[in-house]
Amino acid sequence: MAKLIALAAVYCFAIGTLGFNTIGNTDLPGNVLTRKERQELTTRNNVIESAKRWLDVYELTGKNDHPMIAKSMRLCGLPGDKGYPWCASCQSEIFDHAGVSTIISARVTDWYKSNLVWERSWGVPLPKQYLQPAQSLGFYYKSLHRYGHTTLLVYASDKRVYCMEGNTSRKGSYDPVTFEMIDLGEDTERDGDAFYPKTHSYYEIDVVSDKCLQGNDFIRRYNDYLKTVMP
């Protein structure tokens, strides 16, 4: 039952933020989802399901080493045995496995060169109404002078976002079935030991991109909004 409640929460969130006129099961009579809307929901769900495959990935010796990590690095054109940071490469593998054609890169900055929904540097509040499952959220590090860590959005509540991410720590983790908090800490660790379901406060987020929508689909969704907020 807890699992069903959690899944229902995610789908209600997805449908609400997509601007649909219905909530709950998209197969219920009377729903008014278009074919494209159903396709988008399926895409976002496929990405989230793909991410769940990583939930048992823990570094074997604490040196960015695991067969799944190596696989993601090779996908990005890098050797799989060099111990590179893997928060972005695992996202590449997640989207690729879900059949979404998008960025294939182990560089976090590459994930935020296109399809931007919001960037802190624009000087406008984060538009919570546009947050949707399977968007990419990035974190800026002053010490690096760039975005240095990325995560995948699963669900957004009033106070925090629930995500899944790699190369991070257990701090701020939650139960992916019940969405109950496991660790109440708060950390944007970019060199941790595993792939975790993890929460973040809104103030931590520095950039949002949506790789589930490409080309005209992205423009149709966000163009009017972006015209009002982009510098």
N, C-alpha and C positions, 0 to 999 in steps of 0.2 A: 504493500500500500504506500509506504514512504517513497518508493521508487516512482510509482505512478504519480504521486503528488509532485515530486520534483520535476518529472518530465512535463507534466501539465503546466507547471510554473514557467518552464522554459518556452513552451509553445505559446502560451498566452502572451509572454513577453515579446516573442518574435512577431506574432500576428499583430499585437498592438503597435509595435514600433514600425511595422511595415505599412501602417495606415489602413489595415483591413477593417471591415465592418463587423467581423465576427470574432469570437474567441473560442478556444478549446479545440476539439477535434475537427480538422479541416474536411472530414468526410461527412459531417453531419448535414442533414437536409437543410436547405435554406442558406447555406454559406455562399458567399458571392466572390470567391477567389477566382481570379482569372488564371489562364494556363501559365502565364509568366510568373504570377505570384506563387502558384503551386510549385513551379520549377525552382524558384528561389528558395522556398522553404525546404525543399528536398536537398538543394545544394548545401544550405547552411546546416541542415541536420547531418548530411554525409560528412561534412568537415568535423563536426563535433564528435560523431561516432568514430571517425578516423583518429582523432586526438586521443580517445579513450584507449586505443591500442598501446599508447605510450605510458599508461599509468603505472605499469610495473617496471619501468626502466630506471634502474639505479646504476650509477657508475660502479664498475666492478672493483676498481682500486683507487677511486677518487681522482683519476687523471683523465676525465672526459672519455672514458672507455666503456663501450658496450656495443654489441653487434648492431643494434638499432641506430646508435649514434654514428657508427662507422658507415652504415648504409646511407644515412642522411648526408654525410659528408661527401661520399662518392657521388650521390645525386647532384650535389652542388659543384662537382668537378674538382674536389679536393681529396687528398689521401685520407683513408679512413683510420689511420693509426698514428696521427700526429698530435692528438690531444687538443684540437682546437675548441674554443668555446662553441656551444651547439644550440643555443636558444633559438637562433634563426634557422639553422639547418633542419632542426626537427620540425619547425613550422612548414618548411618547404616540403618535407616528406609527407606531412599530414595533408596538405592541400593536394599534392601529387597523387597520393593514394586515394583521395576522395574524388579524383577526376576533375579537379579545378585547375585550369591552365592559368598560372600566375607566376609570380616571382620565384625563381629557383636560385637562392643565394644564401650563403652562411653569414653574410654581412647584414647586420641589423639595419644600417642606414638605407640599404637597397629597398627594404620593405616600406619605406616612407618617402619615396621619390615620386609616387603616383597614387591615384585613387584616394587622396586625402579627404577626409570628412571634417577634420578639425586639427588644428595645431596651436599650441599654447602661444606661440609667437604672434598669432593673428590678433591677440589682445581682446578676444571675446570669450564669454563663458562657454564651457564644454556643453554642447547641445545634447542633453540626456535623451531627448525625444528621438534622436537619430541613432542611438546605440542599438546594435543588433547582434544576435549570436553569430559567431565566426568572423567578427571583425578583429583586426589586429590592433593592439594597443602598445604604444612605445613609451620608453622612459629615457629622459635626457640626463646625462652625467656631465656635470661641469668639469670634472677632472679630465674627461675625454674630449670635451667640446663637441659632443655628438650624441645621437641616440645609441645607447649601449645595451639595451635589453628589450625583449619583445614578449608579448603574451597573447593568448587567444581568448577572446571574450566568450563566455558561455551564457551568463545571465547577469542582469543588472538590477539591484534593489535600490531603495531610496538612498542608502548610505554607502554602499560599496559595490564593486564589480566582482563577480565570480569568474575565474579564468582557469586555463590550463597552460602550463609553461614548463620548459626544460631548462637545465643548467641553473637550477635555483635551489633554495633551501625550503625546509619544512615550515618555516615561520609563516603564519597566516593561512595555513592549509585548512581545507574543509572536506567533509565526506561527500564524494561525488554522487552518492545515491540519495542521501537525505538533505544535503546542503547544510548540515549542521557543522559549526566550527570545531576543528580539532585542535588547532593551535591559534591562540589569540594574538600572537606576535604580529609585527608589521615589518616587512622587509622587501626590497626590490633587488635581492641578491642576484648578481649576474655571473656568478661562478660557484654555483651550489653543486649538490651531489646527485640530483635526480629530476624526474619529471613529476610535478605535483599539481593537483587541483588547488588553486591558491586565490585568495582574495586580495584586493587592493582598494584603498580609499580613492575617491575621485581626485583628490588633490595631487596624488602621485602621477596621474596620467598626463603625458605631455603631447601625445599625438595619437590620432585615430585614422586608420585606413580600412577600406572595405574592398577586399580582393574577391569577394563572392559576386560582385557586380562589375562587369567590364564594358568598355565602350559606351554605346548608346544607352545600355541599361543603367550604367552608373550615372550618366548625364541626366536621364529622365528622373532618377530618384533624387539627385542632390543639386542639380544645376540652379534652380530658383533659390534655394537656400544659400548655396555657395556665393552667388552673386551679391548677397547682402552682407556677407561676413569676411570674404577674402580681402586682403589689403590691396 
